[in-house]
Amino acid sequence: MEIAVIGGGAAGFFAAISCKTHHPDSKVIIYEKSDKLLAKVKVSGGGRCNVTHACFANSQLVKYYPRGGKELKKSFAQFTTSDTVEWYEGRGVRLKTEEDGRMFPVTNDSQTIINCLMREVDKLGISIETHQPIISIEKENGKFKLTLRDKVIQVDKVIVASGGSPKVEGFDWLKKLGHIIESPVPSLFTFNMPNETVKELPGVSVENVTVRIPGTKLITEGPLLITHWGMSGPAILKLSAWGARILKDLNYKFIIHVNWLGEMNEDKAREILTKEFQLHPKKKVSNCNVFQLPNRLYLFLLDKLGIHPVNNLGEMSKKNQNRFLNVLLNDEYKVDGKTTFKEEFVTCGGISLQDVSMDTMESKKCPGLYFAGEVLDIDGVTGGFNFQAAWTTGFIAGKLNTHSNL
């Protein structure tokens, strides 16, 4: 049996390895359109490779996927986070968990993961052909005819792990086989704020904020980073993922409200501030950073309100006290555009999950054709979830609809 794996990324490699492991007598070839293998693995996590996330309960794990979470329940039942950890550590790659749950190789080097996958492919005798884009795919007499850049081949099964595409036309060759394509849009991106002076605080980060978009149900929490162009960090990236289609429809022009105090509510914040004002009326406003915000941000917020930092707390009017409280809990910024978060670039969209059997990853429209990774309409928030989906769907696709174990 000859199997073609289309795509030399994380999902493609894992699918090929799973395929050769489950079907040792088969001939497995990976076809990659570029000259780069495992390119996203190389750059992810700042070059450290965020392999997965330390979330070991599938009921919780599925909540990190804006699209595909419900459908992944079946898939994670076969191969989940603990299986990923066991797979890599069983091949000499020790992983560590950081405070936010992200898991990396202890070497802090993505090359460790690349080397592991390359060794496994080499050990199993899997062939790799680069510079081989797939021009078309047809099914004839129970076999698949693939037209490549410089040749036409026939194979028994095909695993498509070609990744996402920024344009819907990138899926035309799969649409021709009868698949529904969910239109792709960016899923992880930062917010541009060209007209906001907050950009003057690049590098300032706040440990835990809440960000919401009024007029929608979108709300997230987590660390926020101020950049030269606007805002980034996990809170923003999560919001961009959950709101991918909504924000596209808004042409990336919208308002965000930031609660710099995270989950703290107005009553609690008012109680803390009132106590500070009563106990220390002679204290200068600049020294009243009771919520321990970064000092540059704290002074910026005072300036935004026109409150002079050298004034005493006792001199602040009730109106300004309320304005101060409001800017801490409900600060407003205008977003106008986005910037791709290149290291974790992900699109939502792709092959509609209604066309795929999620317990086998086999196409319902074209038996013998399987999908893995980002070519599917599955995407997770930042933190290792997209790689976990790649390992899981790759592993299952490689079984080729059998029930043996890796």
C-alpha positions in Angstrom: 0.0 0.0 0.0 1.3 3.4 -1.0 0.3 6.5 1.0 1.0 10.1 0.1 1.1 12.6 2.9 0.7 16.2 1.6 2.5 18.7 3.7 5.8 18.7 5.6 4.6 20.4 8.8 3.8 19.1 12.3 0.6 17.4 11.3 2.1 15.9 8.1 5.1 14.5 9.9 3.0 13.0 12.8 0.5 11.5 10.3 3.3 9.9 8.3 4.9 8.5 11.5 1.6 7.2 12.7 0.9 5.7 9.3 4.2 3.8 9.0 3.9 2.7 12.6 0.4 1.3 12.2 1.1 0.0 8.7 4.8 -1.0 8.6 4.6 -2.7 5.2 3.2 0.4 3.5 5.2 2.9 1.5 4.8 6.4 3.0 6.0 9.6 1.2 5.7 13.1 2.5 5.3 15.7 -0.3 6.2 19.3 0.7 5.6 22.2 -1.7 8.5 24.4 -0.4 12.0 23.6 0.6 11.2 24.1 4.3 10.2 21.2 6.6 8.5 21.8 10.0 8.7 25.6 9.5 6.1 26.5 12.1 7.7 24.1 14.6 10.9 26.0 14.1 9.6 29.5 14.9 6.8 28.7 17.4 7.1 29.9 21.0 9.9 32.3 20.1 12.0 29.4 18.7 11.4 27.2 21.7 8.4 25.2 20.3 5.3 25.2 22.5 4.6 21.5 22.0 1.4 21.3 23.9 -0.4 22.6 27.0 -0.6 21.0 30.4 -4.4 20.5 30.3 -5.0 16.8 30.8 -8.8 16.7 31.1 -10.3 16.5 27.7 -13.5 18.2 28.9 -11.4 21.3 29.7 -9.0 20.9 26.7 -11.8 21.3 24.1 -12.7 24.8 25.6 -9.5 26.2 24.1 -10.7 25.8 20.6 -12.8 28.6 19.2 -13.6 26.3 16.2 -13.6 22.5 16.4 -13.7 22.1 20.2 -16.9 20.1 20.2 -15.8 17.8 17.4 -12.4 17.3 18.9 -13.9 15.4 21.8 -14.0 12.2 19.8 -10.4 12.8 18.6 -8.9 13.6 22.0 -10.4 10.3 23.2 -7.8 8.6 21.0 -4.8 10.8 21.4 -4.6 13.7 23.9 -2.1 15.8 25.8 -0.8 13.0 28.0 -0.2 10.9 24.9 1.8 13.7 23.3 4.0 14.1 26.4 4.5 10.3 26.6 5.3 10.1 22.9 8.0 12.7 23.0 9.5 11.7 26.3 9.5 8.1 25.1 11.9 9.3 22.4 14.2 11.1 24.7 12.6 14.6 24.5 11.9 15.8 28.1 9.2 18.4 28.4 8.7 21.1 31.0 5.6 23.1 32.1 5.7 26.8 32.5 3.5 28.7 35.0 0.9 29.5 32.3 0.6 25.8 31.4 2.6 26.0 28.1 4.9 23.0 27.6 8.3 23.2 26.0 11.3 20.9 25.5 13.7 21.4 28.5 16.3 22.4 26.0 14.2 25.5 25.2 15.1 24.8 21.5 12.5 23.9 18.8 15.3 22.1 17.0 15.0 19.4 19.6 11.5 18.7 18.4 12.5 18.9 14.8 15.4 16.5 15.3 13.1 14.0 17.1 10.5 14.0 14.3 13.3 13.8 11.6 14.9 10.9 13.4 11.6 9.0 13.7 10.9 9.5 10.0 14.4 8.3 9.1 14.2 5.3 11.4 10.8 4.2 9.9 12.0 4.7 6.3 9.6 7.4 5.3 10.5 9.3 2.2 10.4 13.1 1.9 10.1 15.0 -1.4 10.4 18.8 -1.2 9.5 21.4 -4.0 6.5 19.2 -4.8 3.3 21.2 -4.7 0.1 19.3 -5.5 -1.5 20.7 -8.6 -4.5 18.4 -8.6 -5.9 15.3 -7.0 -8.4 12.9 -8.6 -9.8 9.5 -7.7 -9.8 6.9 -10.4 -10.7 3.2 -10.0 -10.3 3.3 -6.2 -6.9 5.0 -6.4 -5.7 8.6 -6.2 -4.0 10.3 -9.1 -1.8 13.2 -7.9 -0.5 15.7 -10.3 2.7 17.2 -8.8 5.0 19.9 -10.1 6.9 17.6 -12.5 5.2 14.2 -12.4 1.9 12.3 -12.0 1.7 9.5 -9.4 -0.9 7.0 -8.3 -1.3 6.1 -4.6 -3.8 4.0 -2.5 -4.5 6.6 0.2 -3.9 10.3 0.8 -3.4 12.2 4.0 -3.8 16.0 3.4 -1.9 18.0 6.0 -1.2 21.0 3.8 -2.0 23.7 6.5 -4.2 26.7 6.3 -4.5 29.1 3.4 -5.0 32.9 3.7 -7.3 32.7 0.6 -10.2 30.5 -0.1 -8.8 29.7 -3.5 -6.0 27.8 -1.8 -8.6 25.1 -1.1 -9.9 24.8 -4.6 -8.1 21.5 -5.3 -10.0 20.0 -2.3 -13.3 21.7 -3.1 -13.3 19.9 -6.5 -13.6 16.6 -4.6 -16.9 17.8 -3.1 -15.7 19.3 0.2 -17.4 22.3 1.8 -14.8 25.0 2.5 -15.2 27.4 5.4 -13.8 30.7 4.3 -10.4 31.3 5.9 -9.8 34.4 8.1 -6.9 35.2 10.4 -7.4 33.8 13.9 -4.4 35.1 16.0 -3.5 38.7 15.6 -2.6 41.8 17.6 -4.6 45.0 17.6 -3.3 48.2 15.9 -4.2 51.5 17.5 -2.7 54.2 15.2 -4.5 57.0 16.9 -4.0 56.0 20.6 -1.2 57.5 22.6 -0.9 54.3 24.7 1.5 53.2 21.9 4.0 55.5 23.7 4.4 52.7 26.4 5.9 49.9 24.3 7.0 47.0 26.5 4.7 47.7 29.4 2.8 44.6 30.4 0.1 43.9 32.9 -0.2 40.4 34.4 -4.0 40.0 34.4 -6.5 42.2 32.6 -10.0 41.7 31.2 -10.7 42.8 27.7 -14.1 43.0 26.1 -15.6 44.3 22.9 -18.9 46.2 23.6 -21.8 45.2 21.4 -20.5 41.6 21.3 -20.3 38.7 23.7 -16.5 38.7 23.3 -14.5 38.9 26.6 -11.2 37.4 27.6 -8.7 37.7 30.4 -5.0 37.2 30.8 -1.7 39.1 30.4 -1.7 42.2 28.1 1.4 43.7 26.4 1.5 47.3 25.0 3.4 47.5 21.8 4.7 50.2 19.3 1.5 49.6 17.2 -1.1 48.9 19.9 -1.8 45.9 22.1 -0.8 42.3 22.1 -0.3 39.5 24.7 -2.4 36.4 25.5 -5.6 38.4 26.4 -5.6 40.2 23.0 -4.6 37.0 21.0 -7.4 35.0 22.7 -9.9 37.8 21.9 -8.8 37.8 18.3 -9.2 34.0 18.1 -12.7 33.9 19.6 -13.7 36.9 17.6 -12.0 36.0 14.3 -15.1 36.1 12.1 -16.8 38.9 14.0 -13.7 41.2 13.8 -13.3 40.4 10.1 -16.9 41.6 9.5 -16.1 44.8 11.4 -13.1 45.3 9.1 -10.9 45.3 12.2 -12.3 48.6 13.3 -13.9 48.5 16.8 -13.7 49.6 20.4 -12.2 47.6 23.3 -12.8 48.1 27.0 -9.9 47.2 29.3 -10.3 46.4 33.0 -6.7 46.9 34.2 -7.6 45.3 37.5 -8.5 41.9 35.9 -11.5 40.3 37.5 -11.9 42.9 40.3 -15.3 44.4 40.4 -16.3 48.0 40.9 -17.4 47.6 44.6 -14.1 46.0 45.6 -12.0 48.6 43.7 -14.0 51.5 45.1 -13.7 50.1 48.7 -9.9 49.9 48.3 -9.6 53.4 46.8 -12.0 55.0 49.3 -10.0 53.6 52.2 -6.7 54.9 50.6 -8.2 58.4 50.1 -9.5 58.5 53.7 -6.4 57.2 55.4 -3.8 59.2 53.4 -5.3 62.5 52.2 -1.9 64.1 52.1 -0.4 61.4 49.9 0.5 62.5 46.4 -1.7 61.0 43.6 1.5 59.7 41.9 2.1 57.6 45.0 -1.4 56.1 45.2 -0.7 53.1 42.9 -2.5 50.8 45.3 -3.3 48.2 42.5 0.4 47.8 41.7 0.0 48.7 38.0 3.3 49.3 36.0 4.2 52.9 37.0 4.4 54.1 33.4 0.9 52.9 32.8 -0.4 54.4 36.0 1.0 57.8 35.2 -0.3 57.5 31.7 -3.8 56.9 33.0 -3.6 59.9 35.3 -2.4 62.1 32.4 -5.2 60.7 30.2 -7.7 62.0 32.8 -5.9 65.3 33.2 -5.2 64.5 36.9 -2.0 66.1 38.1 0.2 63.4 39.8 1.7 65.9 42.3 -1.7 66.8 43.8 -2.7 65.3 47.1 -5.4 62.6 47.3 -7.5 64.9 49.5 -7.6 67.5 46.7 -9.2 65.1 44.2 -12.9 65.8 43.6 -15.5 63.1 43.9 -16.0 63.4 40.1 -12.4 62.8 39.4 -12.4 59.9 41.9 -15.2 58.3 39.9 -13.4 59.0 36.6 -10.2 57.5 38.0 -12.1 54.4 39.1 -13.7 54.1 35.7 -10.5 54.3 33.7 -9.1 51.5 35.9 -12.1 49.3 35.3 -13.4 50.4 31.9 -10.6 52.0 29.9 -11.5 52.5 26.2 -9.4 52.3 23.1 -10.1 52.4 19.4 -8.7 49.6 17.3 -8.1 50.2 13.6 -6.4 47.3 11.9 -4.5 44.2 12.9 -0.9 42.8 12.8 -0.3 39.1 12.3 1.3 37.5 15.3 3.8 35.8 13.0 5.2 33.1 15.4 1.7 31.7 16.0 0.1 32.6 12.7 -3.1 30.6 12.5 -6.2 30.9 10.2 -9.7 29.7 11.1 -11.5 28.1 8.2 -10.7 25.2 5.9 -12.3 21.8 5.3 -15.7 21.9 7.0 -15.8 19.4 9.9 -19.2 18.2 8.7 -17.3 16.5 5.8 -14.9 14.6 8.1 -15.4 11.7 10.4 -13.6 13.0 13.5 -12.9 9.5 14.9 -11.0 8.5 11.8 -10.2 11.9 10.1 -11.5 10.3 6.9 -13.4 12.4 4.3 -17.1 11.6 4.1 -17.1 12.9 0.5 -14.0 10.9 -0.7 -13.2 7.7 1.1 -9.5 6.9 1.4 -8.7 10.6 1.8 -7.8 11.8 5.3 -7.2 15.2 6.8 -4.9 16.4 9.6 -3.9 19.8 11.1 -4.8 23.3 10.1 -6.3 22.4 6.7 -9.3 21.5 8.8 -11.6 24.2 10.2 -10.0 23.8 13.6 -8.1 26.4 15.5 -7.0 26.9 19.1 -6.0 29.9 21.1 -2.3 30.5 21.7 -0.5 28.3 24.2 0.2 24.9 22.4 -3.3 24.0 21.5 -2.8 24.2 17.7 0.1 21.8 17.9 -1.9 19.5 20.1 -4.7 19.4 17.4 -2.0 18.7 14.8 -0.5 15.8 16.8 -4.0 14.3 17.5 -5.5 14.6 14.1 -2.2 13.4 12.5 -2.0 10.4 14.7 -5.6 9.4 14.0 -5.4 10.1 10.2 -2.3 7.8 10.1 -4.3 4.9 11.4 -6.1 4.9 8.0 -9.4 4.0 9.7 -8.1 1.0 11.7 -8.2 0.6 15.5 -4.6 -0.5 16.3 -2.6 1.5 18.8 0.7 3.4 18.4 
